[in-house]
Amino acid sequence: MAVEMIPVESSNIQGVGYDEEAEVFYVTFHSGSRYCYGGVSRAIHEAFMAAPSKGKFFHASIKGRFPFEKLGGGTDAR
């Protein structure tokens, strides 16, 4: 199943997607890097989408808190 990527307003994050059944959060950065984070609940995804600063929320609540896999692109490390 392909996950729809939704553009977001952020200086660092280009877009995100979410697979509710698998609880996988997908993120694409402006650098072109793409990652998926496992075990992200629907509540966390909804809070991310509602956050006034997507980058701050990502760094405080997702990065370093969930297992991730780099899917390709870019050169930045998450």
N, CA, C, O and CB atoms as a CASP TS submission, in Angstrom:
PFRMAT TS
TARGET T0000
AUTHOR 0000-0000-0000
METHOD Language model
MODEL 1
PARENT N/A
ATOM      1  N   MET     1       0.844  -1.186   0.000  1.00  0.00           N
ATOM      2  CA  MET     1       0.000   0.000   0.000  1.00  0.00           C
ATOM      3  C   MET     1       0.883   1.240   0.000  1.00  0.00           C
ATOM      4  O   MET     1       1.780   1.370   0.833  1.00  0.00           O
ATOM      5  CB  MET     1      -0.956   0.003   1.220  1.00  0.00           C
ATOM      6  N   ALA     2       0.632   2.136  -0.919  1.00  0.00           N
ATOM      7  CA  ALA     2       1.373   3.388  -0.972  1.00  0.00           C
ATOM      8  C   ALA     2       0.767   4.377   0.023  1.00  0.00           C
ATOM      9  O   ALA     2      -0.453   4.508   0.123  1.00  0.00           O
ATOM     10  CB  ALA     2       1.366   3.975  -2.409  1.00  0.00           C
ATOM     11  N   VAL     3       1.624   5.055   0.741  1.00  0.00           N
ATOM     12  CA  VAL     3       1.177   6.038   1.726  1.00  0.00           C
ATOM     13  C   VAL     3       1.209   7.415   1.080  1.00  0.00           C
ATOM     14  O   VAL     3       2.212   7.805   0.482  1.00  0.00           O
ATOM     15  CB  VAL     3       2.068   6.002   3.012  1.00  0.00           C
ATOM     16  N   GLU     4       0.116   8.143   1.201  1.00  0.00           N
ATOM     17  CA  GLU     4       0.040   9.497   0.648  1.00  0.00           C
ATOM     18  C   GLU     4       0.920  10.430   1.473  1.00  0.00           C
ATOM     19  O   GLU     4       0.807  10.479   2.698  1.00  0.00           O
ATOM     20  CB  GLU     4      -1.430  10.008   0.623  1.00  0.00           C
ATOM     21  N   MET     5       1.791  11.164   0.799  1.00  0.00           N
ATOM     22  CA  MET     5       2.634  12.145   1.469  1.00  0.00           C
ATOM     23  C   MET     5       1.938  13.506   1.386  1.00  0.00           C
ATOM     24  O   MET     5       1.520  13.944   0.315  1.00  0.00           O
ATOM     25  CB  MET     5       4.067  12.198   0.829  1.00  0.00           C
ATOM     26  N   ILE     6       1.827  14.150   2.526  1.00  0.00           N
ATOM     27  CA  ILE     6       1.144  15.432   2.622  1.00  0.00           C
ATOM     28  C   ILE     6       2.167  16.525   2.867  1.00  0.00           C
ATOM     29  O   ILE     6       2.926  16.449   3.833  1.00  0.00           O
ATOM     30  CB  ILE     6       0.081  15.414   3.745  1.00  0.00           C
ATOM     31  N   PRO     7       2.207  17.545   2.012  1.00  0.00           N
ATOM     32  CA  PRO     7       3.140  18.656   2.235  1.00  0.00           C
ATOM     33  C   PRO     7       2.817  19.378   3.543  1.00  0.00           C
ATOM     34  O   PRO     7       1.650  19.531   3.904  1.00  0.00           O
ATOM     35  CB  PRO     7       3.092  19.650   1.054  1.00  0.00           C
ATOM     36  N   VAL     8       3.866  19.823   4.252  1.00  0.00           N
ATOM     37  CA  VAL     8       3.673  20.579   5.490  1.00  0.00           C
ATOM     38  C   VAL     8       4.486  21.861   5.434  1.00  0.00           C
ATOM     39  O   VAL     8       5.478  21.955   4.711  1.00  0.00           O
ATOM     40  CB  VAL     8       4.073  19.735   6.727  1.00  0.00           C
ATOM     41  N   GLU     9       4.052  22.841   6.206  1.00  0.00           N
ATOM     42  CA  GLU     9       4.776  24.104   6.328  1.00  0.00           C
ATOM     43  C   GLU     9       5.898  23.909   7.341  1.00  0.00           C
ATOM     44  O   GLU     9       5.645  23.793   8.540  1.00  0.00           O
ATOM     45  CB  GLU     9       3.822  25.273   6.758  1.00  0.00           C
ATOM     46  N   SER    10       7.124  23.874   6.862  1.00  0.00           N
ATOM     47  CA  SER    10       8.274  23.678   7.734  1.00  0.00           C
ATOM     48  C   SER    10       9.533  24.061   6.978  1.00  0.00           C
ATOM     49  O   SER    10       9.627  23.848   5.770  1.00  0.00           O
ATOM     50  CB  SER    10       8.354  22.213   8.237  1.00  0.00           C
ATOM     51  N   SER    11      10.493  24.620   7.683  1.00  0.00           N
ATOM     52  CA  SER    11      11.765  24.973   7.045  1.00  0.00           C
ATOM     53  C   SER    11      12.634  23.734   6.838  1.00  0.00           C
ATOM     54  O   SER    11      13.590  23.784   6.064  1.00  0.00           O
ATOM     55  CB  SER    11      12.522  26.013   7.891  1.00  0.00           C
ATOM     56  N   ASN    12      12.328  22.634   7.504  1.00  0.00           N
ATOM     57  CA  ASN    12      13.144  21.426   7.441  1.00  0.00           C
ATOM     58  C   ASN    12      12.412  20.232   6.824  1.00  0.00           C
ATOM     59  O   ASN    12      13.022  19.415   6.134  1.00  0.00           O
ATOM     60  CB  ASN    12      13.614  21.065   8.821  1.00  0.00           C
ATOM     61  N   ILE    13      11.118  20.134   7.071  1.00  0.00           N
ATOM     62  CA  ILE    13      10.337  18.980   6.641  1.00  0.00           C
ATOM     63  C   ILE    13       9.485  19.341   5.432  1.00  0.00           C
ATOM     64  O   ILE    13       8.743  20.323   5.452  1.00  0.00           O
ATOM     65  CB  ILE    13       9.451  18.466   7.788  1.00  0.00           C
ATOM     66  N   GLN    14       9.599  18.542   4.388  1.00  0.00           N
ATOM     67  CA  GLN    14       8.841  18.782   3.156  1.00  0.00           C
ATOM     68  C   GLN    14       7.442  18.185   3.237  1.00  0.00           C
ATOM     69  O   GLN    14       6.459  18.829   2.869  1.00  0.00           O
ATOM     70  CB  GLN    14       9.585  18.201   1.954  1.00  0.00           C
ATOM     71  N   GLY    15       7.361  16.942   3.725  1.00  0.00           N
ATOM     72  CA  GLY    15       6.061  16.285   3.792  1.00  0.00           C
ATOM     73  C   GLY    15       6.094  15.062   4.671  1.00  0.00           C
ATOM     74  O   GLY    15       7.160  14.542   5.000  1.00  0.00           O
ATOM     75  N   VAL    16       4.903  14.601   5.053  1.00  0.00           N
ATOM     76  CA  VAL    16       4.782  13.427   5.907  1.00  0.00           C
ATOM     77  C   VAL    16       3.654  12.536   5.417  1.00  0.00           C
ATOM     78  O   VAL    16       2.754  12.974   4.700  1.00  0.00           O
ATOM     79  CB  VAL    16       4.545  13.838   7.365  1.00  0.00           C
ATOM     80  N   GLY    17       3.725  11.283   5.820  1.00  0.00           N
ATOM     81  CA  GLY    17       2.663  10.332   5.553  1.00  0.00           C
ATOM     82  C   GLY    17       2.499   9.449   6.772  1.00  0.00           C
ATOM     83  O   GLY    17       3.392   9.370   7.616  1.00  0.00           O
ATOM     84  N   TYR    18       1.360   8.788   6.863  1.00  0.00           N
ATOM     85  CA  TYR    18       1.122   7.939   8.026  1.00  0.00           C
ATOM     86  C   TYR    18       0.316   6.713   7.626  1.00  0.00           C
ATOM     87  O   TYR    18      -0.725   6.822   6.978  1.00  0.00           O
ATOM     88  CB  TYR    18       0.395   8.720   9.132  1.00  0.00           C
ATOM     89  N   ASP    19       0.809   5.555   8.018  1.00  0.00           N
ATOM     90  CA  ASP    19       0.101   4.286   7.829  1.00  0.00           C
ATOM     91  C   ASP    19      -0.463   3.920   9.188  1.00  0.00           C
ATOM     92  O   ASP    19       0.247   3.406  10.053  1.00  0.00           O
ATOM     93  CB  ASP    19       1.048   3.140   7.251  1.00  0.00           C
ATOM     94  N   GLU    20      -1.759   4.193   9.368  1.00  0.00           N
ATOM     95  CA  GLU    20      -2.384   3.994  10.675  1.00  0.00           C
ATOM     96  C   GLU    20      -2.382   2.525  11.097  1.00  0.00           C
ATOM     97  O   GLU    20      -2.151   2.216  12.265  1.00  0.00           O
ATOM     98  CB  GLU    20      -3.810   4.520  10.654  1.00  0.00           C
ATOM     99  N   GLU    21      -2.636   1.629  10.160  1.00  0.00           N
ATOM    100  CA  GLU    21      -2.698   0.201  10.490  1.00  0.00           C
ATOM    101  C   GLU    21      -1.350  -0.313  10.998  1.00  0.00           C
ATOM    102  O   GLU    21      -1.293  -1.065  11.972  1.00  0.00           O
ATOM    103  CB  GLU    21      -3.137  -0.611   9.263  1.00  0.00           C
ATOM    104  N   ALA    22      -0.276   0.093  10.337  1.00  0.00           N
ATOM    105  CA  ALA    22       1.067  -0.357  10.716  1.00  0.00           C
ATOM    106  C   ALA    22       1.724   0.554  11.751  1.00  0.00           C
ATOM    107  O   ALA    22       2.782   0.216  12.284  1.00  0.00           O
ATOM    108  CB  ALA    22       1.947  -0.439   9.486  1.00  0.00           C
ATOM    109  N   GLU    23       1.116   1.697  12.041  1.00  0.00           N
ATOM    110  CA  GLU    23       1.673   2.722  12.941  1.00  0.00           C
ATOM    111  C   GLU    23       3.069   3.151  12.485  1.00  0.00           C
ATOM    112  O   GLU    23       4.019   3.170  13.267  1.00  0.00           O
ATOM    113  CB  GLU    23       1.732   2.192  14.394  1.00  0.00           C
ATOM    114  N   VAL    24       3.166   3.494  11.201  1.00  0.00           N
ATOM    115  CA  VAL    24       4.437   3.947  10.636  1.00  0.00           C
ATOM    116  C   VAL    24       4.275   5.382  10.141  1.00  0.00           C
ATOM    117  O   VAL    24       3.368   5.693   9.369  1.00  0.00           O
ATOM    118  CB  VAL    24       4.904   3.008   9.477  1.00  0.00           C
ATOM    119  N   PHE    25       5.170   6.240  10.600  1.00  0.00           N
ATOM    120  CA  PHE    25       5.198   7.654  10.238  1.00  0.00           C
ATOM    121  C   PHE    25       6.318   7.855   9.228  1.00  0.00           C
ATOM    122  O   PHE    25       7.462   7.477   9.479  1.00  0.00           O
ATOM    123  CB  PHE    25       5.398   8.568  11.499  1.00  0.00           C
ATOM    124  N   TYR    26       5.991   8.446   8.093  1.00  0.00           N
ATOM    125  CA  TYR    26       6.966   8.697   7.035  1.00  0.00           C
ATOM    126  C   TYR    26       7.254  10.186   6.967  1.00  0.00           C
ATOM    127  O   TYR    26       6.348  11.009   7.101  1.00  0.00           O
ATOM    128  CB  TYR    26       6.455   8.174   5.667  1.00  0.00           C
ATOM    129  N   VAL    27       8.514  10.529   6.760  1.00  0.00           N
ATOM    130  CA  VAL    27       8.887  11.939   6.661  1.00  0.00           C
ATOM    131  C   VAL    27       9.894  12.131   5.532  1.00  0.00           C
ATOM    132  O   VAL    27      10.824  11.341   5.362  1.00  0.00           O
ATOM    133  CB  VAL    27       9.472  12.450   8.002  1.00  0.00           C
ATOM    134  N   THR    28       9.687  13.189   4.772  1.00  0.00           N
ATOM    135  CA  THR    28      10.635  13.599   3.733  1.00  0.00           C
ATOM    136  C   THR    28      11.121  14.994   4.085  1.00  0.00           C
ATOM    137  O   THR    28      10.326  15.899   4.335  1.00  0.00           O
ATOM    138  CB  THR    28       9.981  13.566   2.299  1.00  0.00           C
ATOM    139  N   PHE    29      12.436  15.156   4.100  1.00  0.00           N
ATOM    140  CA  PHE    29      13.040  16.439   4.423  1.00  0.00           C
ATOM    141  C   PHE    29      13.334  17.215   3.142  1.00  0.00           C
ATOM    142  O   PHE    29      13.419  16.636   2.059  1.00  0.00           O
ATOM    143  CB  PHE    29      14.327  16.242   5.247  1.00  0.00           C
ATOM    144  N   HIS    30      13.487  18.514   3.276  1.00  0.00           N
ATOM    145  CA  HIS    30      13.807  19.345   2.111  1.00  0.00           C
ATOM    146  C   HIS    30      15.120  18.923   1.463  1.00  0.00           C
ATOM    147  O   HIS    30      15.339  19.201   0.284  1.00  0.00           O
ATOM    148  CB  HIS    30      13.880  20.816   2.514  1.00  0.00           C
ATOM    149  N   SER    31      15.985  18.265   2.202  1.00  0.00           N
ATOM    150  CA  SER    31      17.258  17.776   1.660  1.00  0.00           C
ATOM    151  C   SER    31      17.045  16.617   0.685  1.00  0.00           C
ATOM    152  O   SER    31      17.942  16.260  -0.079  1.00  0.00           O
ATOM    153  CB  SER    31      18.184  17.335   2.799  1.00  0.00           C
ATOM    154  N   GLY    32      15.830  16.032   0.726  1.00  0.00           N
ATOM    155  CA  GLY    32      15.534  14.869  -0.099  1.00  0.00           C
ATOM    156  C   GLY    32      15.589  13.564   0.673  1.00  0.00           C
ATOM    157  O   GLY    32      15.156  12.533   0.159  1.00  0.00           O
ATOM    158  N   SER    33      16.106  13.582   1.889  1.00  0.00           N
ATOM    159  CA  SER    33      16.165  12.369   2.711  1.00  0.00           C
ATOM    160  C   SER    33      14.762  11.936   3.108  1.00  0.00           C
ATOM    161  O   SER    33      13.900  12.759   3.419  1.00  0.00           O
ATOM    162  CB  SER    33      17.031  12.601   3.970  1.00  0.00           C
ATOM    163  N   ARG    34      14.552  10.604   3.091  1.00  0.00           N
ATOM    164  CA  ARG    34      13.262  10.031   3.461  1.00  0.00           C
ATOM    165  C   ARG    34      13.475   8.977   4.539  1.00  0.00           C
ATOM    166  O   ARG    34      14.382   8.150   4.447  1.00  0.00           O
ATOM    167  CB  ARG    34      12.547   9.420   2.226  1.00  0.00           C
ATOM    168  N   TYR    35      12.628   9.020   5.558  1.00  0.00           N
ATOM    169  CA  TYR    35      12.720   8.094   6.677  1.00  0.00           C
ATOM    170  C   TYR    35      11.336   7.584   7.049  1.00  0.00           C
ATOM    171  O   TYR    35      10.323   8.222   6.763  1.00  0.00           O
ATOM    172  CB  TYR    35      13.389   8.767   7.885  1.00  0.00           C
ATOM    173  N   CYS    36      11.312   6.415   7.697  1.00  0.00           N
ATOM    174  CA  CYS    36      10.076   5.943   8.314  1.00  0.00           C
ATOM    175  C   CYS    36      10.374   5.629   9.777  1.00  0.00           C
ATOM    176  O   CYS    36      11.457   5.151  10.117  1.00  0.00           O
ATOM    177  CB  CYS    36       9.502   4.683   7.565  1.00  0.00           C
ATOM    178  N   TYR    37       9.409   5.902  10.619  1.00  0.00           N
ATOM    179  CA  TYR    37       9.521   5.691  12.060  1.00  0.00           C
ATOM    180  C   TYR    37       8.406   4.754  12.493  1.00  0.00           C
ATOM    181  O   TYR    37       7.231   5.043  12.265  1.00  0.00           O
ATOM    182  CB  TYR    37       9.453   7.043  12.844  1.00  0.00           C
ATOM    183  N   GLY    38       8.758   3.636  13.113  1.00  0.00           N
ATOM    184  CA  GLY    38       7.790   2.641  13.529  1.00  0.00           C
ATOM    185  C   GLY    38       7.260   2.874  14.928  1.00  0.00           C
ATOM    186  O   GLY    38       7.933   3.472  15.768  1.00  0.00           O
ATOM    187  N   GLY    39       6.040   2.395  15.174  1.00  0.00           N
ATOM    188  CA  GLY    39       5.435   2.481  16.503  1.00  0.00           C
ATOM    189  C   GLY    39       4.858   3.832  16.846  1.00  0.00           C
ATOM    190  O   GLY    39       4.600   4.115  18.016  1.00  0.00           O
ATOM    191  N   VAL    40       4.650   4.676  15.846  1.00  0.00           N
ATOM    192  CA  VAL    40       4.107   6.024  16.084  1.00  0.00           C
ATOM    193  C   VAL    40       2.579   5.921  16.104  1.00  0.00           C
ATOM    194  O   VAL    40       1.956   5.545  15.111  1.00  0.00           O
ATOM    195  CB  VAL    40       4.594   7.051  14.975  1.00  0.00           C
ATOM    196  N   SER    41       1.996   6.256  17.239  1.00  0.00           N
ATOM    197  CA  SER    41       0.542   6.141  17.391  1.00  0.00           C
ATOM    198  C   SER    41      -0.191   7.208  16.578  1.00  0.00           C
ATOM    199  O   SER    41       0.384   8.215  16.165  1.00  0.00           O
ATOM    200  CB  SER    41       0.152   6.253  18.869  1.00  0.00           C
ATOM    201  N   ARG    42      -1.456   6.950  16.368  1.00  0.00           N
ATOM    202  CA  ARG    42      -2.298   7.931  15.670  1.00  0.00           C
ATOM    203  C   ARG    42      -2.306   9.257  16.432  1.00  0.00           C
ATOM    204  O   ARG    42      -2.286  10.324  15.819  1.00  0.00           O
ATOM    205  CB  ARG    42      -3.747   7.395  15.507  1.00  0.00           C
ATOM    206  N   ALA    43      -2.335   9.195  17.757  1.00  0.00           N
ATOM    207  CA  ALA    43      -2.347  10.414  18.573  1.00  0.00           C
ATOM    208  C   ALA    43      -1.094  11.259  18.335  1.00  0.00           C
ATOM    209  O   ALA    43      -1.178  12.484  18.246  1.00  0.00           O
ATOM    210  CB  ALA    43      -2.461  10.055  20.062  1.00  0.00           C
ATOM    211  N   ILE    44       0.063  10.609  18.233  1.00  0.00           N
ATOM    212  CA  ILE    44       1.310  11.345  17.971  1.00  0.00           C
ATOM    213  C   ILE    44       1.250  11.965  16.578  1.00  0.00           C
ATOM    214  O   ILE    44       1.626  13.123  16.394  1.00  0.00           O
ATOM    215  CB  ILE    44       2.553  10.405  18.098  1.00  0.00           C
ATOM    216  N   HIS    45       0.783  11.206  15.611  1.00  0.00           N
ATOM    217  CA  HIS    45       0.661  11.746  14.249  1.00  0.00           C
ATOM    218  C   HIS    45      -0.280  12.948  14.219  1.00  0.00           C
ATOM    219  O   HIS    45       0.037  13.966  13.604  1.00  0.00           O
ATOM    220  CB  HIS    45       0.156  10.657  13.282  1.00  0.00           C
ATOM    221  N   GLU    46      -1.416  12.840  14.869  1.00  0.00           N
ATOM    222  CA  GLU    46      -2.369  13.955  14.897  1.00  0.00           C
ATOM    223  C   GLU    46      -1.785  15.168  15.610  1.00  0.00           C
ATOM    224  O   GLU    46      -2.005  16.303  15.188  1.00  0.00           O
ATOM    225  CB  GLU    46      -3.670  13.528  15.580  1.00  0.00           C
ATOM    226  N   ALA    47      -1.041  14.934  16.692  1.00  0.00           N
ATOM    227  CA  ALA    47      -0.395  16.043  17.406  1.00  0.00           C
ATOM    228  C   ALA    47       0.652  16.706  16.522  1.00  0.00           C
ATOM    229  O   ALA    47       0.791  17.929  16.535  1.00  0.00           O
ATOM    230  CB  ALA    47       0.252  15.546  18.718  1.00  0.00           C
ATOM    231  N   PHE    48       1.392  15.906  15.752  1.00  0.00           N
ATOM    232  CA  PHE    48       2.370  16.469  14.814  1.00  0.00           C
ATOM    233  C   PHE    48       1.665  17.373  13.806  1.00  0.00           C
ATOM    234  O   PHE    48       2.098  18.500  13.565  1.00  0.00           O
ATOM    235  CB  PHE    48       3.144  15.339  14.079  1.00  0.00           C
ATOM    236  N   MET    49       0.581  16.877  13.220  1.00  0.00           N
ATOM    237  CA  MET    49      -0.121  17.640  12.194  1.00  0.00           C
ATOM    238  C   MET    49      -0.702  18.942  12.753  1.00  0.00           C
ATOM    239  O   MET    49      -0.823  19.928  12.026  1.00  0.00           O
ATOM    240  CB  MET    49      -1.233  16.793  11.584  1.00  0.00           C
ATOM    241  N   ALA    50      -1.060  18.950  14.031  1.00  0.00           N
ATOM    242  CA  ALA    50      -1.639  20.138  14.661  1.00  0.00           C
ATOM    243  C   ALA    50      -0.584  21.086  15.226  1.00  0.00           C
ATOM    244  O   ALA    50      -0.899  22.224  15.575  1.00  0.00           O
ATOM    245  CB  ALA    50      -2.583  19.722  15.763  1.00  0.00           C
ATOM    246  N   ALA    51       0.647  20.634  15.318  1.00  0.00           N
ATOM    247  CA  ALA    51       1.703  21.440  15.951  1.00  0.00           C
ATOM    248  C   ALA    51       2.009  22.694  15.126  1.00  0.00           C
ATOM    249  O   ALA    51       2.091  22.627  13.899  1.00  0.00           O
ATOM    250  CB  ALA    51       2.989  20.600  16.128  1.00  0.00           C
ATOM    251  N   PRO    52       2.174  23.823  15.791  1.00  0.00           N
ATOM    252  CA  PRO    52       2.515  25.050  15.067  1.00  0.00           C
ATOM    253  C   PRO    52       3.908  24.994  14.435  1.00  0.00           C
ATOM    254  O   PRO    52       4.151  25.614  13.400  1.00  0.00           O
ATOM    255  CB  PRO    52       2.431  26.239  16.003  1.00  0.00           C
ATOM    256  N   SER    53       4.817  24.247  15.064  1.00  0.00           N
ATOM    257  CA  SER    53       6.159  24.050  14.506  1.00  0.00           C
ATOM    258  C   SER    53       6.383  22.555  14.314  1.00  0.00           C
ATOM    259  O   SER    53       6.609  21.815  15.272  1.00  0.00           O
ATOM    260  CB  SER    53       7.264  24.670  15.436  1.00  0.00           C
ATOM    261  N   LYS    54       6.314  22.130  13.058  1.00  0.00           N
ATOM    262  CA  LYS    54       6.480  20.709  12.758  1.00  0.00           C
ATOM    263  C   LYS    54       7.880  20.222  13.128  1.00  0.00           C
ATOM    264  O   LYS    54       8.036  19.127  13.669  1.00  0.00           O
ATOM    265  CB  LYS    54       6.210  20.445  11.275  1.00  0.00           C
ATOM    266  N   GLY    55       8.894  21.032  12.838  1.00  0.00           N
ATOM    267  CA  GLY    55      10.263  20.649  13.140  1.00  0.00           C
ATOM    268  C   GLY    55      10.505  20.483  14.631  1.00  0.00           C
ATOM    269  O   GLY    55      11.140  19.517  15.054  1.00  0.00           O
ATOM    270  N   LYS    56      10.005  21.418  15.430  1.00  0.00           N
ATOM    271  CA  LYS    56      10.179  21.327  16.885  1.00  0.00           C
ATOM    272  C   LYS    56       9.467  20.096  17.434  1.00  0.00           C
ATOM    273  O   LYS    56      10.005  19.391  18.287  1.00  0.00           O
ATOM    274  CB  LYS    56       9.648  22.601  17.578  1.00  0.00           C
ATOM    275  N   PHE    57       8.262  19.842  16.945  1.00  0.00           N
ATOM    276  CA  PHE    57       7.530  18.668  17.413  1.00  0.00           C
ATOM    277  C   PHE    57       8.259  17.394  17.019  1.00  0.00           C
ATOM    278  O   PHE    57       8.393  16.476  17.828  1.00  0.00           O
ATOM    279  CB  PHE    57       6.102  18.658  16.850  1.00  0.00           C
ATOM    280  N   PHE    58       8.728  17.335  15.787  1.00  0.00           N
ATOM    281  CA  PHE    58       9.448  16.155  15.320  1.00  0.00           C
ATOM    282  C   PHE    58      10.660  15.877  16.202  1.00  0.00           C
ATOM    283  O   PHE    58      10.872  14.741  16.625  1.00  0.00           O
ATOM    284  CB  PHE    58       9.884  16.336  13.861  1.00  0.00           C
ATOM    285  N   HIS    59      11.446  16.895  16.478  1.00  0.00           N
ATOM    286  CA  HIS    59      12.667  16.708  17.277  1.00  0.00           C
ATOM    287  C   HIS    59      12.361  16.377  18.739  1.00  0.00           C
ATOM    288  O   HIS    59      13.115  15.641  19.375  1.00  0.00           O
ATOM    289  CB  HIS    59      13.532  17.963  17.209  1.00  0.00           C
ATOM    290  N   ALA    60      11.271  16.911  19.272  1.00  0.00           N
ATOM    291  CA  ALA    60      10.937  16.669  20.682  1.00  0.00           C
ATOM    292  C   ALA    60      10.185  15.352  20.900  1.00  0.00           C
ATOM    293  O   ALA    60      10.325  14.727  21.951  1.00  0.00           O
ATOM    294  CB  ALA    60      10.103  17.819  21.214  1.00  0.00           C
ATOM    295  N   SER    61       9.394  14.930  19.919  1.00  0.00           N
ATOM    296  CA  SER    61       8.472  13.828  20.172  1.00  0.00           C
ATOM    297  C   SER    61       8.629  12.592  19.290  1.00  0.00           C
ATOM    298  O   SER    61       8.050  11.548  19.589  1.00  0.00           O
ATOM    299  CB  SER    61       7.116  14.321  20.027  1.00  0.00           C
ATOM    300  N   ILE    62       9.402  12.694  18.211  1.00  0.00           N
ATOM    301  CA  ILE    62       9.548  11.541  17.310  1.00  0.00           C
ATOM    302  C   ILE    62      11.006  11.129  17.163  1.00  0.00           C
ATOM    303  O   ILE    62      11.345   9.976  17.429  1.00  0.00           O
ATOM    304  CB  ILE    62       8.962  11.861  15.933  1.00  0.00           C
ATOM    305  N   LYS    63      11.864  12.034  16.752  1.00  0.00           N
ATOM    306  CA  LYS    63      13.282  11.711  16.555  1.00  0.00           C
ATOM    307  C   LYS    63      13.895  11.230  17.868  1.00  0.00           C
ATOM    308  O   LYS    63      13.760  11.880  18.905  1.00  0.00           O
ATOM    309  CB  LYS    63      14.058  12.942  16.015  1.00  0.00           C
ATOM    310  N   GLY    64      14.569  10.085  17.808  1.00  0.00           N
ATOM    311  CA  GLY    64      15.215   9.538  18.993  1.00  0.00           C
ATOM    312  C   GLY    64      14.285   8.779  19.920  1.00  0.00           C
ATOM    313  O   GLY    64      14.742   8.201  20.906  1.00  0.00           O
ATOM    314  N   ARG    65      12.980   8.767  19.629  1.00  0.00           N
ATOM    315  CA  ARG    65      12.016   8.082  20.486  1.00  0.00           C
ATOM    316  C   ARG    65      11.413   6.842  19.835  1.00  0.00           C
ATOM    317  O   ARG    65      10.815   6.002  20.505  1.00  0.00           O
ATOM    318  CB  ARG    65      10.914   9.032  20.869  1.00  0.00           C
ATOM    319  N   PHE    66      11.581   6.742  18.518  1.00  0.00           N
ATOM    320  CA  PHE    66      11.013   5.617  17.775  1.00  0.00           C
ATOM    321  C   PHE    66      12.080   5.029  16.865  1.00  0.00           C
ATOM    322  O   PHE    66      12.951   5.754  16.383  1.00  0.00           O
ATOM    323  CB  PHE    66       9.772   6.060  16.951  1.00  0.00           C
ATOM    324  N   PRO    67      12.023   3.717  16.624  1.00  0.00           N
ATOM    325  CA  PRO    67      12.974   3.113  15.681  1.00  0.00           C
ATOM    326  C   PRO    67      12.719   3.652  14.281  1.00  0.00           C
ATOM    327  O   PRO    67      11.572   3.877  13.896  1.00  0.00           O
ATOM    328  CB  PRO    67      12.862   1.562  15.693  1.00  0.00           C
ATOM    329  N   PHE    68      13.796   3.862  13.516  1.00  0.00           N
ATOM    330  CA  PHE    68      13.642   4.437  12.191  1.00  0.00           C
ATOM    331  C   PHE    68      14.462   3.678  11.168  1.00  0.00           C
ATOM    332  O   PHE    68      15.367   2.911  11.496  1.00  0.00           O
ATOM    333  CB  PHE    68      14.040   5.898  12.197  1.00  0.00           C
ATOM    334  N   GLU    69      14.113   3.920   9.926  1.00  0.00           N
ATOM    335  CA  GLU    69      14.854   3.359   8.796  1.00  0.00           C
ATOM    336  C   GLU    69      14.960   4.438   7.736  1.00  0.00           C
ATOM    337  O   GLU    69      13.970   5.088   7.401  1.00  0.00           O
ATOM    338  CB  GLU    69      14.161   2.068   8.226  1.00  0.00           C
ATOM    339  N   LYS    70      16.167   4.628   7.206  1.00  0.00           N
ATOM    340  CA  LYS    70      16.332   5.579   6.116  1.00  0.00           C
ATOM    341  C   LYS    70      15.869   4.898   4.831  1.00  0.00           C
ATOM    342  O   LYS    70      16.271   3.774   4.530  1.00  0.00           O
ATOM    343  CB  LYS    70      17.820   6.068   6.000  1.00  0.00           C
ATOM    344  N   LEU    71      15.021   5.593   4.083  1.00  0.00           N
ATOM    345  CA  LEU    71      14.463   5.035   2.855  1.00  0.00           C
ATOM    346  C   LEU    71      15.200   5.531   1.621  1.00  0.00           C
ATOM    347  O   LEU    71      15.027   4.984   0.532  1.00  0.00           O
ATOM    348  CB  LEU    71      12.991   5.380   2.747  1.00  0.00           C
ATOM    349  N   GLY    72      16.013   6.552   1.783  1.00  0.00           N
ATOM    350  CA  GLY    72      16.802   7.029   0.648  1.00  0.00           C
ATOM    351  C   GLY    72      16.848   8.537   0.564  1.00  0.00           C
ATOM    352  O   GLY    72      16.218   9.253   1.342  1.00  0.00           O
ATOM    353  N   GLY    73      17.625   8.999  -0.419  1.00  0.00           N
ATOM    354  CA  GLY    73      17.730  10.423  -0.706  1.00  0.00           C
ATOM    355  C   GLY    73      18.587  11.176   0.276  1.00  0.00           C
ATOM    356  O   GLY    73      18.873  10.694   1.372  1.00  0.00           O
ATOM    357  N   GLY    74      18.999  12.373  -0.128  1.00  0.00           N
ATOM    358  CA  GLY    74      19.695  13.325   0.735  1.00  0.00           C
ATOM    359  C   GLY    74      20.925  12.787   1.440  1.00  0.00           C
ATOM    360  O   GLY    74      21.366  11.659   1.219  1.00  0.00           O
ATOM    361  N   THR    75      21.460  13.646   2.299  1.00  0.00           N
ATOM    362  CA  THR    75      22.675  13.293   3.034  1.00  0.00           C
ATOM    363  C   THR    75      22.563  13.528   4.538  1.00  0.00           C
ATOM    364  O   THR    75      23.498  13.226   5.279  1.00  0.00           O
ATOM    365  CB  THR    75      23.835  14.078   2.495  1.00  0.00           C
ATOM    366  N   ASP    76      21.418  14.068   5.002  1.00  0.00           N
ATOM    367  CA  ASP    76      21.331  14.364   6.440  1.00  0.00           C
ATOM    368  C   ASP    76      21.052  13.106   7.239  1.00  0.00           C
ATOM    369  O   ASP    76      20.482  12.143   6.727  1.00  0.00           O
ATOM    370  CB  ASP    76      20.240  15.406   6.712  1.00  0.00           C
ATOM    371  N   ALA    77      21.457  13.125   8.494  1.00  0.00           N
ATOM    372  CA  ALA    77      21.253  11.978   9.387  1.00  0.00           C
ATOM    373  C   ALA    77      20.161  12.314  10.367  1.00  0.00           C
ATOM    374  O   ALA    77      20.130  13.421  10.906  1.00  0.00           O
ATOM    375  CB  ALA    77      22.558  11.597  10.133  1.00  0.00           C
ATOM    376  N   ARG    78      19.273  11.389  10.606  1.00  0.00           N
ATOM    377  CA  ARG    78      18.184  11.583  11.556  1.00  0.00           C
ATOM    378  C   ARG    78      18.454  10.715  12.755  1.00  0.00           C
ATOM    379  O   ARG    78      17.666  10.707  13.701  1.00  0.00           O
ATOM    380  CB  ARG    78      16.803  11.252  10.927  1.00  0.00           C
TER
END
